[in-house]
Amino acid sequence: MATIYGTDGNDTLNGTRWSDTILARGGDDLINGGAGNDTLLGEAGNDSLDGGDGADSVSGGVGNDTLHGGAGNDTLSGGSGMDYADYTDASTGVSVNLATGTATGAGTDALNGIDGIFGSGFADTLIGFDGQGTGGDDIYTNVFYGHGGDDLLSGLGGDDSLFGGADNDTVLGGAGNDLVTGDAGDDSLDGGSGNDTLSGGDGNDVVLGGDGNDSINTGLGADTIYGGAGSDTISVVSGGNTTIIGSEDADGSDVDTLYVFRHNIDWSRTVITGESGTIVWLNGATTSFSNIENVEFVRNVPCFTPGTLIETKRGRVAVDKLRPGDRVLTRDNGYQPIRWIGRRRLKAADLAAAPQLQPVRIAAGALGEGLPEADMLVSPQHRMLISGARAELLFGEAEVLAAALHMLGQPGITRQKRDEVTYLHLMFDAHEIIRANGAWTESFQPGDHTLAHLDAPQRAELAAIFPDLEKNLPRGRWTAARRALKAHEVRVLLGRNAA
């Protein structure tokens, strides 16, 4: 039996096979109790605590913590911050009810102050608080990640973030403004009341927006989308056999909008009659819609805005002053020459027709450690490098890429409304991580998706510089320099609900 103390730094603390007490103090700590009936106290910082075998008491303290009880009947207490109970390595499905504070399946656990759940690889039932509020200094909400298995996730009341994961899931948002995601598998999603965001992912999904002004994203597969009451926005990002049904409110006040994004396949024919229509894709799939008042065909591509300072061989240079051949500092390959620079200007009419193309402002210091060193504007899909122990814990990689759009809601990261904006993209012989305003971010990554968004003259220019470009894409020459997180993964990494 031992009492183990950490420091105010980032510690790794391991217990013995006896019943230990571990007090981590400050810093972002990794704590493992080992065997025995242990008491683990994370105290300050964003900690990861694992009780190991035995009946353990695991307390996160202040900060955004991840608590894993391990085998045995454990007590998991989150404290202030966004805290998760982790059942990813459970050998069977778990049933978790945050309203009653109980979890069964991997022993019988008592839960206090827990906001989020990482489910197992089996069929889980995850039930949240029926509401949203505070407990002392703690603001709680429900953030559930089902992982594998045919899961049931129910947020009940409050603003919830629910991610089904692989297999065939049922995900119910309930009341509140919820984020509801199916991911892979044939999923059933219901936003309930409130202004919800729903994404089916791959598979043949059924998505019900419910009451409120909802945002619905289709995925691969044969999806059926019901917008429900309210003015909904539905985005089609790939060509699947999809049926989209808007709504007609009794007072006629609803206005549903369908956005069709060019993706890795293009459409070959579109027929629109009144509020109904059909899109025939080149792969033969059909998207049909009805009760949709507005249809918009839009483009998007990741890029910088003028004035962003890029680290080069000759110092920091504004991106709009760079020229092909300039050597730019990369994180992996030293100084590399720019092979191509693209530019696209969006005028007021363009942004009015496609407001989702408005840039994202990342304020100085918003990414932590004083980065970026000055405010920067990027396109919504532009990805920034996020690094640290939490990324490695969650995704097995210490450095990952997160799109600016998916970080909205993080302090200092906001949508910036502009009358017009010019986007620039830098391309190298490979996808590179480069430094902009002192922060690491990505270069332009050519692929079927991004190339489809370029104008014909830009594509022709790229073909002249890289004659084998499209032939080499499947062979991995421009594979991502780091893992690119999905929207729900970014929210889990940041430990809170994003806007």
N, C-alpha and C positions, 0 to 999 in steps of 0.2 A: 504494500500500500504506500502510495507516494503523493505528495503535494507538489505540483509543478507550476512554476510561474513563468509567464512570458515577459516580453519587454514591450516598449512602445513602438517597436518596429514590426515588420512583417515576419512572424515567426512560424516555424513548423514544430509542433509539440506533440509527442507521442507518449501515451501512457504505458503501463506495464500490464502483466496478466492479472494483477490484483485490482482492487477497487481504489481508483485514483481520483484525486481532485486536481483539475487543471484550470488555472486562471490565466487567461491569455493577455489581459491588459489591452493596450492600444495596438493599432496596426491591423492590417488585413491578414489574418492568421489561418493556418491549416492545422486542425486539431483532431487527433485520433485517440480515443480512450483505450482502445484495445479490449482485452477480456476484462471481466469483472463488472461490478455495479458502480459505474463512474459518475462523477459530477463534473460537467464541462461548462465553463463560463467564458463566452467569447468577449464579453465586456465591449469596449469601444472598437470601431472598425468594421469592415465588411468581411466577415469570417465564414469559413467552412468548417463545420463541426461534425464529427462522426463518432457516435458512442461506441461502436463495435459490439461485441457480444455482451450479454448481460442486461439487467434492468437499469437503464441509465437515465440521468437527469441532464438534459442538454439545453442550455440557455444562450441565446444569441447576444443579448444586450443591445447596446446602441449600434445602429448601422444596418446595412442590408445583408442579411445572413442566410446561409443555406445549412439546414439542420438534418442530419441523417441519424436515425436512432440505431440502425442495425438490428441484429437479432435480439429478441427479448421484448418485454413490455416496457416501453420507454415513455418519458415525459419530455415533450419538446415545447419550449417556450421561446417565442420570437423576440419579444421586447419591442423597442421602437425601431422604425425603419421598415423596409419591404423585405419580409422574411419568408423563406420557403421551407417546406418539409419535403425531403427527397426520398422517393421510393423506387428509384430507377433500377436498383439491383434486386428488388423483391423477387422471390421465386414463384410467386403467384399473384393474381390480381388483388388489388387493394380496394377497400371501401372507405372513403374519407368524407366526413361531414363536419365542416368547419362551424356550423351553427351549434352542433352539440359538442364539438371539440373532441371527437373520437376518430380513430382510424384502426381498421382491422385488416388482417391478411398477412402482414409481416409482423406478427405479434399483435397485441392490443395496446395502442398508444393513446396517450392523452395529449391534446394539442391546445396551446394557449398562445394568442397573439400571432397566429400563423396567417399569412396573407395569400400565399401561393403554394401549389402542389406540383411536384414532378412525379407523374404516375409511373407505373411499371411497364414492362413490355407485354403485359397481359391485359385482360379485360377489366378495366377499373370503373368504379362509380365514384365520381368526385362532385360533392355538393357544397355550395358556398354559403356565405352569410346571406340572410335575407335582408339586405340593405347595405348601406355604406356609411361609415361614420368614424368616430375616433375612440381610442382607448388610451387615456392618458395622453402621452405625447405621440402616440402611434395613430396614423391614418391607415385604415384597412380597406382593402378591396379584394376581389377574387382574381387571381391569375393562375390558371390551371394549364398544365401541359400533359396530355394523355399518353404520349409516346405510342408504343405498339399496342395491339389488341383492339377489340371492338368496345370502345369506351362510351360511357354516359357521363357527360359533363353538364352541370346545371349551375348557372350563376345566381339564380333567383334575383333578388333586387340589387340595386347598385350598378355602378359602371364596371363591368367585368371584362377580362381578357381571357378567352378560352380557346385552346389549341388542341384539336383532337389527335394530331399525329397520324401515324400509319394505321391502316386497316379501316374498318367500316364503323364510323363513330356517329353518335347522336349528340349534338351540341346545342344547348338551349341557353340563350342569353337572359331571358326574363325581362323584368323591368329595368330601365336605365339605358345609358348609352354604351353599348357593348361592342367589343371586338371579338368576332366569332369566326374561327378558322378550322376548316376540315383537314387540310393537307391531303396526303395520299389516301386512296380508298373511296368506296361509295358511301358518302356521308349524307346525313340529314341535319341541316342547320336551320335554326329558328331564332331570329333576333329578338322576338317579342316586342314590347313597346319601347319607345325611345329611338334616338337617332343612332342606328347601329352601323357597323362596318362588317361585312360578311364576305368570306373568301372560301370557295369550295375546294380549291386545289385540284390535283389530279383525281381521276375517277369520275363515275357517273353520280353526280350529286343532286340533291333536292334542297333548294335554298328558299326560305321564306323570310322576307324582310320584316313583316309585321307592321304595326303602326309606327309612324314617325318617318322622318326624312333619312332614308338609309342609303348607304353606299355599298354596292354589291359587285364583287369581282368574280368573273367566271374563270375556269381553268381548263385543262385538257379533259376530254371525256364528253359524254352526252349529259349535259346539265339541264335541269328544269328550274327556272328562276321565277319566283312570284314576288313582285315588289311590295305588295300590300298597300295599305293606306299611307298617304303622305307623298311628298315630292322626292322621288328616289333617283339615284345616279347609279347606272349599271355599266360596268366597263368590260368589254370583250377583248381579251389579250391573245387569244389563239383560236384557230379554226376548228371547233368541235361541233358536233350535232347538238346544238343548244336551242332550247325553247325559252323565250323570255316573255313574261306576261306582266305588264304594268298594272295600273289601277285607274279607276275612275271614281274619285270621291263624290259623294252625293252633291256637294255644292260646286263641283267642277274646279276646285282650287288647286288640285294637284297638278304638277308638271314633272313628268318623268323624262330623264335624259339618258340616252344610250351613247356611250363613248366607244368607238371602235379603234383600237390601237394596232398599227402595223407591227407584226411580230415576225416570227421566223417563217411564216407563210403569208402571202398576200391574198386579197380577195380577187375574184375574177369577174363577179357580176353582183350588182346590188339593185333590188327592186323595192321601191317604197311607195305605198299607196295610203294616203292619209296617215293614220297613226300605226300602221302595220307595215311589215316589210320582210324581205328575205335577203340574206347575204350568202352567196355561194363562194366557197373558198377553193383555192387551186387544188387542194387535196380531195375535193369532192364533198366535203362536209358542208352542212347547211346550218346557219343561224337564223331562226325565225323569231319575230317579235310582234307584239300587239299592245295596244293602249300605251304607246310611247310617243310623247309629244315632240321631243327633239332628238335628232340623231347627229352626232358629230364624229368626223374622221380626223384623228389627231396623230401627232408624232412626238417622240421624246428621245433624248440622247444625253448621256452624261458629259458635262463639260464645265469649264471655268467662265468667269466674267472678266471684262477688262479691269486692269489695275491689280489683279492678284499677282503677288510677287513669287516668282519661281526661282529656286536655287540653281544657279548655273556655274559653269567654269569661270565666268567673269563676274560672279557675284549675283545678287538678287536683281532680277529683271522682270518688269511687268509682262504678263503673259501676252498682251497685245503688241509688245515690242519685239517678241521673239521671232526668229526666222528658221526655216529648215536648215539643218546643219549645226545650229547652236547645241552645245553639249550641256546636258542637264544632269544634275546629281540624282542618282537612283539609289534606293536602299539596298538593292541586291547586287548591282553590276557596275558600281562606280558611275563615272560620267558617260552618258550615252547620247549620241546625236539625235536630234529631232528629225524624223523622216517626213512628217506631214503635219500641217496645221489646218484645221477646219474652222470655219466661221459661219455663224447663222444669226441673223438679226430678226427678232420678233417685234413687230410694231403693235400699237395699241389694239388694232383690230384683231391681230393674231391672238393676243393674250385675252381679249374679251371673249373670243370664240373658244379658247382652250385655257381657262384660268389655272388648270393644274400644271401648266408650264411656267408659272411664276417662280422666280428663284427662291432658294432657301438661304437665309442669313445665318451664318454661324459666328456668333459673337466671340470676341477675344476671350480666351480662357474657357470657353464652353466645353472643350474636349478634355479639360483637366491639365494640370501641370503647366498652366499659362498658355496653352495652345488652343486655337491658333494665336499667334502673337498680335494679330490685328483682325478686325472683322473681315469676313470674306463671304462673297455671294457665289453660290454654285447652282447648277441645275438640280432639280429634285432627285434625279437618279444618280447623281455623282456620289461616289463612295469614298469614305474617309477610313483611315486605318485606326482601329481600336485595339489596344494591347493590354495585357495584364493577366494576373492569376485567375480572375473570374472567367475570362474567355477560355483559358486552358482547362479550367475545371468543367465548364459547360460543354465545350466543343472539341476539346483535345488539341487545341491550337492556341498558342499564346498571342497570335496576331490574326485579326480577322478584318474584313471590310464591311462597313455599314453604310447604306445609302442615306443621304441627308434627309430625304423624305421620311424615312423610317425612324429618324431621331427627333422628329418634331414633337414638342412637349418636353424635351430635355431643356433645363434652364439655359437660356441664351440661344436656342435654336428655334427660329420662327420663319414662317412664310413671309416674304417681303413683296408687297404689291408694288409693281413698277408700271410706268406708262409704256415703256419699251425696254428690251434687254437684248444684249448681244452675247451669245455663247461661243466660246472657243474651245477646241479640243486638240490635244497634242498626242501624236502617235509616234511610237518607236518601233524597233525591230521585234519587240516583245512587249507584253503587258508589263508595265513597270510601276513601282511605288516611288513617287517623287515628292518633293517638299514644296508646299505652297503656303505662304504666310507663316512659315515655320512648322507647319503640321504636315505629317505624311498623308498622302492621298494617292489616287490612282491616275494613270494616264488613260487615254482612249483605248478601249479594248474592242477590236473589230470582231464582229460575229454576225450571224444571220439577222439577229434582232437589231443591233445598232446600225448595220449597213442598210437595212430597209428604211431607216429613218433619215438617211442622207439624201440630199437632192441629187438629181441625175448628174450634173456637172461635177459634184464632189465625188461621186462613185467613179466617174470616168477618170478623174485625177488620181484617185487611189489605185485604180487598175493600171494606170501608166507607171506609177511608182512601184507597185507590187504586182507584177503581171500574174503571179501565181497565188494571189491573195485568197480568193474564194476556194481554190483547190486545196490550199493548206489549212483552212480553218478546221476541218474535222481532224487534222493530224496533230493538233495541239500546239502549233507554234505560238498562238496568242492565248493560250489558256490563262486563266486568272492567276495573278501573282500570289494571291491569298484567297482563302475561303471567303466567299461572298455570302453574308447572312441573309436569310429571308426576314420579312417584316416582323413576324412573331419572334424570331430568334433575337433580333435586335432589342425588342421590348423585354425579353427575359434577361438578356445580358445587362441592360441598363437598370433592371430591377424595379420597373414601374410601368404604369400605363402611359404610353405615348399618345399624343393627340392625333 
